[in-house]
Amino acid sequence: MRITFHGATRQITGSAHLLEIDSYRLLLDCGLFDSERIDPSSLNRQLSFDPRALDAVIVSHAHNDHIGRLPFLVKGGYNGPIYTTPATADITSVMLRDSARIQREEVRNAHLRHPHIETPEPLFDLLDVEWVVERLDRVRYNDPREIVPGVTLTYLDAGHILGSAIVQLDYTENGRSRRFVFTGDLGRRNTSLLPDPALVRDIDILVAESTYGNRELDSYDRLMKQLHAIVARATRLQSKIVIPAFSLGRTQRMVFCLQELFAVHKVRPIPIYVDSPLANRLTEIHRDHPDAYTPHARSIMDRDPLYFGSKYVEFCQSWDDSRRLNHLSGPMVFISSSGMCEAGRIRHHLRHVVSDPSCAIVIVSFQAEGTLGRKISEGVERIQILDQWYDLNAAVYVLDGFSGHGDRNDLAWWFEQTGGNIEHAFLVHGEPESMESLSPLLQPHVKSPVVLPELHASYEV
């Protein structure tokens, strides 16, 4: 096997890993890089391989850094199958349509700001998305599928978000049976909503994520106690809690955690408003897959007519609904996107609470350097929102343990369960310091040195 890393090398975004097994070429993921999509020099507009030469595409899950360039791949000539789990297929169609809409707006706004400069076309449009949706081939967990002659794909639950999967490929090379595993993004253990990541043994070649390879996050029990205290404070002060959250995964997790507080821990309920049209559509998909959740989560959600919904939860649809929230009295919780506060409706809610010491901002996601969310989480004195400056007086709580990514201890635990004897291992999907910190925990289970590949690096294994 030859493996070439075309993304997520010494960084978190742009997942794209090319496998060559005999004469077959298989691509694992095709995600967006964290760079401008309409910039002609963006990595998002560069494919270092011929899409027409691919035999299959295998998707681990539906976050944009794993699926965001699929329409660009199809636009470039790929016409084969795109394998996903059923839930990932449902989510992918929504995420990519939303991405096409955002790109159309970005191009239009760029033209309005710079009318004399030629603006490039969007990376892809809605028609390209429809061609992707046509190619989605759904494979259930633990249901082996031969995707090219001699290569069998098995998806295993990664516990990261709904539909997320560990990719296991079993094949024969030179008369020898071999097993390749790509972790995708591994979830945390014991988080109540989704199952723990599935375990895999007898691995010959491993490609593993390392997002939180240098971090130890709070346990779920401690996080729930902290969330309880924040809700109790809002009730006492009759104030507002604003939670910036990504529309996929984090929003649904935070709604469930609040439901769990009310149902299991007997915390006095307060209204929860979910203000994100994309999150609303994705929550509908989450309701369509009740078997994805733990028995504990099912027992809580089965009490209400709708999963991720109750008399305490209201999903806002229109801008009028969103604006109305800022004139309501507390206590209440707003959950809105974007998760890093860089776009979307969250900024409008932040500017109404950011200078009020009785209100709270709860950070539950990774915040990239330079983003508004990062500045808030670091507790700067003043922040700029929508071209205006505000004093940051609201209480800020950083509960990034609610992340869907396993931390250093979770990843080490998963490595320990492989049984060792891994021949070759690579770390991707992490900043350099995360990879370098995690590598010594993986090395005892690997026969050869753990590799931290560079972009476009290629290896015979």
C-alpha positions as CSV (number, residue, x, y, z in Angstrom):
1,M,0.0,0.0,0.0
2,R,1.0,3.6,-0.7
3,I,-0.5,6.3,1.3
4,T,-0.2,10.0,0.5
5,F,-1.4,12.8,2.8
6,H,-3.1,15.6,0.9
7,G,-4.5,17.4,4.0
8,A,-4.8,17.6,7.8
9,T,-1.0,17.3,8.1
10,R,0.3,19.3,11.1
11,Q,-3.0,21.1,11.1
12,I,-6.6,20.2,11.8
13,T,-8.4,20.9,8.6
14,G,-8.4,19.7,5.0
15,S,-8.8,15.9,5.5
16,A,-7.8,14.0,2.4
17,H,-5.7,10.8,2.4
18,L,-5.0,8.8,-0.8
19,L,-4.6,5.1,-0.6
20,E,-3.2,3.0,-3.5
21,I,-3.8,-0.7,-3.1
22,D,-2.7,-2.7,-6.1
23,S,-4.1,-0.8,-9.0
24,Y,-6.9,0.8,-7.0
25,R,-7.0,4.4,-5.7
26,L,-9.1,5.2,-2.7
27,L,-9.6,8.6,-1.2
28,L,-10.4,9.0,2.6
29,D,-12.4,12.2,3.0
30,C,-12.1,15.4,1.0
31,G,-12.5,18.3,3.4
32,L,-12.1,22.0,3.4
33,F,-9.0,23.7,4.6
34,D,-9.3,26.7,7.0
35,S,-8.6,29.3,4.3
36,E,-10.6,31.5,2.0
37,R,-12.7,29.5,-0.5
38,I,-12.9,32.4,-3.0
39,D,-9.2,33.1,-2.9
40,P,-7.7,31.8,-6.2
41,S,-4.5,30.6,-4.4
42,S,-6.5,28.8,-1.6
43,L,-5.5,25.2,-0.8
44,N,-9.2,24.5,-1.3
45,R,-8.9,25.1,-5.0
46,Q,-5.9,22.7,-5.4
47,L,-6.2,19.0,-5.9
48,S,-2.8,17.2,-6.0
49,F,-4.2,14.1,-7.6
50,D,-6.5,13.4,-10.6
51,P,-10.1,13.0,-9.4
52,R,-10.9,11.0,-12.6
53,A,-8.4,8.3,-11.5
54,L,-10.1,7.5,-8.2
55,D,-12.0,4.3,-7.8
56,A,-13.8,5.2,-4.6
57,V,-14.2,7.9,-1.9
58,I,-14.7,6.9,1.7
59,V,-16.1,9.5,4.1
60,S,-15.5,9.3,7.9
61,H,-18.1,11.9,9.0
62,A,-19.9,15.0,7.9
63,H,-18.0,18.0,9.3
64,N,-16.9,20.3,6.6
65,D,-13.2,19.7,7.2
66,H,-13.9,16.1,6.1
67,I,-16.6,16.6,3.3
68,G,-16.4,20.2,2.3
69,R,-14.5,19.7,-1.0
70,L,-16.6,16.7,-2.3
71,P,-18.5,18.9,-4.8
72,F,-15.2,20.3,-6.0
73,L,-13.9,16.7,-6.5
74,V,-17.0,15.8,-8.5
75,K,-16.7,19.1,-10.5
76,G,-13.2,18.0,-11.3
77,G,-14.3,14.8,-12.9
78,Y,-14.8,12.2,-10.2
79,N,-17.8,10.0,-11.0
80,G,-17.5,7.0,-8.7
81,P,-19.2,6.1,-5.4
82,I,-18.9,8.1,-2.2
83,Y,-19.3,5.7,0.8
84,T,-20.8,7.1,4.0
85,T,-22.9,5.8,6.9
86,P,-26.6,6.5,6.5
87,A,-26.7,9.4,9.0
88,T,-23.6,11.0,7.5
89,A,-25.3,10.8,4.1
90,D,-28.3,12.7,5.4
91,I,-26.2,15.3,7.1
92,T,-23.8,15.7,4.1
93,S,-26.6,16.8,1.8
94,V,-27.6,19.6,4.2
95,M,-24.1,20.7,5.1
96,L,-23.0,21.0,1.5
97,R,-26.1,22.9,0.3
98,D,-25.5,25.4,3.1
99,S,-21.8,25.7,2.1
100,A,-22.8,26.4,-1.5
101,R,-25.2,29.1,-0.3
102,I,-22.5,30.7,1.9
103,Q,-20.0,30.7,-1.0
104,R,-22.5,32.4,-3.3
105,E,-22.9,35.2,-0.6
106,E,-19.2,35.5,-0.2
107,V,-18.7,36.0,-3.9
108,R,-21.5,38.5,-4.1
109,N,-20.2,40.5,-1.1
110,A,-16.6,40.4,-2.5
111,H,-17.9,41.9,-5.8
112,L,-19.8,44.6,-3.9
113,R,-16.7,45.6,-1.9
114,H,-14.3,45.4,-4.9
115,P,-16.4,46.0,-8.0
116,H,-13.3,46.7,-10.2
117,I,-11.6,43.4,-9.2
118,E,-12.5,40.2,-11.0
119,T,-14.0,37.8,-8.4
120,P,-13.5,34.1,-8.8
121,E,-16.4,31.7,-9.1
122,P,-17.5,29.8,-6.0
123,L,-15.6,26.6,-5.3
124,F,-18.8,24.8,-6.2
125,D,-22.5,25.5,-6.6
126,L,-25.8,23.7,-5.8
127,L,-25.7,21.6,-9.0
128,D,-22.4,20.2,-8.0
129,V,-23.8,19.3,-4.6
130,E,-26.7,17.5,-6.2
131,W,-24.2,15.3,-8.1
132,V,-22.5,14.5,-4.8
133,V,-25.8,13.5,-3.3
134,E,-26.5,11.2,-6.3
135,R,-23.2,9.3,-5.6
136,L,-23.7,8.7,-1.8
137,D,-23.6,5.0,-1.1
138,R,-24.8,4.2,2.5
139,V,-23.0,1.5,4.5
140,R,-24.2,0.7,8.0
141,Y,-21.9,0.1,11.0
142,N,-20.4,-3.3,11.3
143,D,-21.7,-4.3,7.8
144,P,-18.7,-5.3,5.7
145,R,-18.8,-4.2,2.1
146,E,-16.4,-5.0,-0.8
147,I,-15.8,-1.6,-2.4
148,V,-13.3,-2.7,-5.0
149,P,-12.1,-6.3,-5.7
150,G,-10.2,-7.6,-2.7
151,V,-10.8,-4.6,-0.5
152,T,-13.5,-4.7,2.2
153,L,-14.8,-1.6,4.0
154,T,-16.2,-1.9,7.5
155,Y,-17.5,1.2,9.4
156,L,-17.3,1.3,13.2
157,D,-18.9,3.9,15.4
158,A,-16.4,6.6,16.3
159,G,-18.7,8.3,18.9
160,H,-17.7,11.8,17.6
161,I,-21.0,13.1,16.1
162,L,-24.0,11.4,14.7
163,G,-22.9,9.0,11.9
164,S,-19.2,9.4,12.5
165,A,-17.2,6.3,11.7
166,I,-13.8,4.6,12.1
167,V,-12.8,3.4,8.7
168,Q,-11.5,-0.2,8.6
169,L,-10.2,-1.7,5.3
170,D,-9.3,-5.3,5.1
171,Y,-7.4,-6.5,2.0
172,T,-4.8,-9.0,0.8
173,E,-1.4,-7.9,-0.5
174,N,1.3,-10.3,-1.7
175,G,-0.7,-13.2,-0.3
176,R,-0.9,-11.6,3.2
177,S,-4.1,-10.4,4.9
178,R,-3.7,-6.8,6.1
179,R,-5.8,-4.3,8.0
180,F,-5.7,-0.5,7.6
181,V,-7.6,1.7,10.0
182,F,-8.4,5.5,9.8
183,T,-9.8,6.7,13.1
184,G,-11.6,9.7,11.6
185,D,-12.4,11.9,14.6
186,L,-12.7,9.9,17.8
187,G,-15.3,10.9,20.4
188,R,-14.9,11.1,24.2
189,R,-15.8,8.3,26.5
190,N,-18.7,8.3,29.0
191,T,-20.5,11.4,27.6
192,S,-24.0,10.1,28.0
193,L,-25.4,10.9,24.5
194,L,-23.3,8.9,22.0
195,P,-21.6,5.5,22.5
196,D,-17.9,5.3,23.3
197,P,-15.7,4.8,20.2
198,A,-15.6,1.3,19.0
199,L,-12.4,-0.7,19.5
200,V,-10.3,-2.2,16.8
201,R,-7.6,-4.9,17.1
202,D,-5.1,-6.6,14.8
203,I,-4.2,-3.3,13.0
204,D,-1.3,-3.3,10.6
205,I,-1.5,0.4,9.5
206,L,-3.1,3.2,11.5
207,V,-3.9,6.8,10.7
208,A,-5.1,8.5,13.8
209,E,-6.4,12.0,14.7
210,S,-4.6,14.0,17.4
211,T,-6.8,17.2,17.8
212,Y,-6.5,17.2,21.6
213,G,-3.4,15.1,21.9
214,N,-1.9,17.6,24.3
215,R,-5.0,18.3,26.4
216,E,-6.8,16.7,29.3
217,L,-10.4,17.8,29.4
218,D,-12.8,17.8,32.4
219,S,-14.9,14.6,32.9
220,Y,-18.5,14.7,31.9
221,D,-19.7,14.6,35.5
222,R,-17.6,17.7,36.3
223,L,-18.8,19.5,33.2
224,M,-22.4,18.8,34.2
225,K,-21.8,20.2,37.7
226,Q,-20.3,23.3,36.2
227,L,-23.2,23.7,33.8
228,H,-25.6,23.3,36.7
229,A,-23.9,26.1,38.6
230,I,-24.1,28.4,35.5
231,V,-27.8,27.7,35.1
232,A,-28.4,28.2,38.9
233,R,-26.6,31.6,38.6
234,A,-28.8,32.7,35.7
235,T,-31.9,31.7,37.6
236,R,-30.8,33.6,40.7
237,L,-29.9,36.8,38.7
238,Q,-32.7,36.4,36.2
239,S,-30.1,36.7,33.5
240,K,-29.2,35.2,30.1
241,I,-26.7,32.5,29.1
242,V,-25.3,32.6,25.6
243,I,-23.7,29.5,24.2
244,P,-21.9,29.8,20.8
245,A,-22.1,26.3,19.2
246,F,-21.5,24.7,15.9
247,S,-24.7,23.7,14.2
248,L,-23.7,20.1,13.8
249,G,-23.1,18.0,16.9
250,R,-22.4,20.7,19.5
251,T,-25.8,22.3,19.4
252,Q,-27.6,19.0,19.8
253,R,-25.2,17.9,22.5
254,M,-25.8,21.1,24.5
255,V,-29.6,20.8,24.2
256,F,-29.4,17.2,25.5
257,C,-27.1,18.2,28.4
258,L,-29.6,20.8,29.5
259,Q,-32.4,18.3,29.2
260,E,-30.4,15.9,31.3
261,L,-29.9,18.6,33.9
262,F,-33.6,19.2,34.1
263,A,-34.7,15.5,34.0
264,V,-32.1,13.7,35.9
265,H,-30.4,16.2,38.2
266,K,-33.7,18.0,39.0
267,V,-32.4,21.4,38.1
268,R,-35.1,24.0,37.8
269,P,-35.9,24.3,34.1
270,I,-35.4,27.6,32.2
271,P,-36.2,28.3,28.5
272,I,-33.8,27.2,25.9
273,Y,-33.8,28.9,22.5
274,V,-31.9,27.4,19.6
275,D,-31.3,30.2,17.1
276,S,-29.7,28.7,13.9
277,P,-31.7,27.7,10.8
278,L,-28.9,25.2,9.9
279,A,-29.0,23.7,13.4
280,N,-32.7,23.3,13.1
281,R,-32.5,21.3,9.9
282,L,-29.7,19.1,11.4
283,T,-31.7,18.5,14.5
284,E,-34.5,17.1,12.4
285,I,-31.9,14.6,11.0
286,H,-30.8,13.7,14.6
287,R,-34.4,12.8,15.4
288,D,-34.5,10.4,12.4
289,H,-31.7,8.3,13.9
290,P,-32.8,7.4,17.5
291,D,-30.8,4.1,17.5
292,A,-27.6,6.2,17.4
293,Y,-27.9,7.2,21.1
294,T,-27.0,5.4,24.3
295,P,-29.9,3.7,26.3
296,H,-29.5,6.4,29.0
297,A,-30.0,9.2,26.4
298,R,-32.9,7.4,24.9
299,S,-34.6,7.1,28.3
300,I,-34.4,10.9,28.7
301,M,-35.4,11.8,25.2
302,D,-38.3,9.3,25.1
303,R,-40.1,11.4,27.7
304,D,-40.8,14.1,25.1
305,P,-42.7,13.9,21.8
306,L,-39.6,15.1,19.9
307,Y,-35.9,14.1,20.5
308,F,-33.9,17.2,21.3
309,G,-37.1,19.1,22.1
310,S,-39.5,19.7,24.9
311,K,-41.7,22.4,26.3
312,Y,-38.6,24.2,27.4
313,V,-36.9,24.2,24.0
314,E,-37.9,26.5,21.2
315,F,-36.2,26.5,17.7
316,C,-36.2,29.9,16.1
317,Q,-36.7,30.1,12.4
318,S,-36.9,33.7,11.1
319,W,-34.9,36.8,11.8
320,D,-37.9,38.2,13.5
321,D,-37.9,35.3,15.9
322,S,-34.2,35.9,16.5
323,R,-34.5,39.6,17.2
324,R,-37.4,39.0,19.5
325,L,-35.2,37.0,21.9
326,N,-33.1,40.0,22.8
327,H,-36.1,41.8,24.2
328,L,-37.1,38.9,26.5
329,S,-36.3,38.8,30.2
330,G,-34.2,36.1,31.8
331,P,-33.5,33.5,32.9
332,M,-32.9,31.8,29.6
333,V,-30.3,30.1,27.4
334,F,-29.5,31.0,23.8
335,I,-27.6,28.4,21.7
336,S,-26.6,29.9,18.3
337,S,-24.0,29.6,15.6
338,S,-21.3,30.0,14.7
339,G,-19.3,28.1,17.2
340,M,-16.3,30.5,17.0
341,C,-18.5,33.6,16.9
342,E,-17.2,34.6,13.5
343,A,-20.5,34.7,11.6
344,G,-24.2,34.0,12.0
345,R,-26.8,35.1,14.6
346,I,-24.6,34.5,17.6
347,R,-22.9,37.9,17.2
348,H,-26.3,39.7,17.5
349,H,-26.9,37.9,20.8
350,L,-23.4,38.6,22.1
351,R,-23.6,42.3,21.7
352,H,-26.8,42.4,23.8
353,V,-25.2,40.5,26.8
354,V,-21.4,41.1,26.5
355,S,-21.3,44.2,28.7
356,D,-23.8,42.9,31.3
357,P,-22.0,41.4,34.4
358,S,-25.1,39.3,35.3
359,C,-25.1,37.5,32.0
360,A,-22.8,34.6,31.0
361,I,-21.1,33.4,27.8
362,V,-20.3,29.7,27.8
363,I,-17.6,28.5,25.4
364,V,-18.0,24.8,24.6
365,S,-16.0,24.5,21.4
366,F,-12.4,24.7,20.2
367,Q,-11.6,28.4,19.4
368,A,-9.1,29.0,16.6
369,E,-6.5,31.7,17.1
370,G,-7.6,35.1,16.0
371,T,-11.4,34.4,16.2
372,L,-13.8,36.4,18.3
373,G,-14.6,33.3,20.3
374,R,-10.9,32.9,21.1
375,K,-10.7,36.5,22.3
376,I,-13.8,36.0,24.5
377,S,-12.4,32.8,26.0
378,E,-9.1,34.5,26.8
379,G,-11.0,37.3,28.7
380,V,-9.8,40.4,26.8
381,E,-11.2,43.7,28.1
382,R,-12.8,44.9,24.9
383,I,-14.1,43.1,21.8
384,Q,-15.3,44.2,18.4
385,I,-18.7,42.9,17.3
386,L,-20.2,44.0,14.0
387,D,-17.9,47.0,13.7
388,Q,-18.7,48.2,17.3
389,W,-16.5,47.9,20.4
390,Y,-17.9,46.6,23.7
391,D,-16.5,46.1,27.2
392,L,-16.4,42.4,28.0
393,N,-18.1,42.4,31.4
394,A,-20.2,39.2,31.1
395,A,-19.0,36.2,33.0
396,V,-17.1,33.9,30.7
397,Y,-17.0,30.1,31.3
398,V,-14.8,27.8,29.1
399,L,-16.2,24.3,29.1
400,D,-14.4,22.9,26.2
401,G,-14.7,19.4,27.7
402,F,-18.1,19.2,25.8
403,S,-16.0,18.8,22.7
404,G,-16.8,15.9,20.5
405,H,-13.1,15.1,20.3
406,G,-11.4,12.6,22.6
407,D,-8.7,14.2,24.8
408,R,-5.2,12.9,25.4
409,N,-6.4,10.3,27.9
410,D,-9.3,9.1,25.6
411,L,-6.8,8.7,22.7
412,A,-4.3,6.9,24.9
413,W,-7.0,4.5,26.1
414,W,-8.1,3.7,22.5
415,F,-4.5,3.0,21.5
416,E,-4.0,0.7,24.4
417,Q,-7.1,-1.4,23.3
418,T,-5.6,-2.1,19.9
419,G,-3.5,-5.0,21.3
420,G,-0.2,-3.4,20.0
421,N,1.7,-4.9,17.1
422,I,0.8,-2.0,14.7
423,E,3.3,-2.0,11.9
424,H,3.1,1.6,10.8
425,A,1.2,4.6,12.4
426,F,0.7,8.2,11.3
427,L,-0.8,11.1,13.3
428,V,-2.9,13.7,11.5
429,H,-5.6,16.2,12.3
430,G,-3.8,18.1,14.9
431,E,-1.5,21.1,15.5
432,P,2.2,20.2,15.7
433,E,2.3,20.5,19.5
434,S,-0.7,18.1,19.8
435,M,0.9,15.5,17.6
436,E,4.3,15.7,19.3
437,S,2.7,15.3,22.7
438,L,0.5,12.3,21.6
439,S,3.2,10.5,19.7
440,P,5.0,9.0,22.8
441,L,1.6,7.6,23.9
442,L,1.1,5.8,20.6
443,Q,4.7,4.7,20.1
444,P,4.7,1.7,22.5
445,H,2.0,0.1,20.4
446,V,3.8,0.5,17.1
447,K,6.8,-1.4,15.7
448,S,8.2,1.4,13.6
449,P,8.6,5.1,14.5
450,V,5.3,7.0,14.6
451,V,5.2,9.4,11.6
452,L,3.9,13.0,11.6
453,P,3.6,13.5,7.8
454,E,4.1,16.7,5.9
455,L,1.6,17.9,3.3
456,H,1.7,15.7,0.1
457,A,4.2,13.3,1.8
458,S,3.9,9.7,0.4
459,Y,4.8,6.4,2.1
460,E,5.0,2.8,1.1
461,V,3.7,0.6,4.0
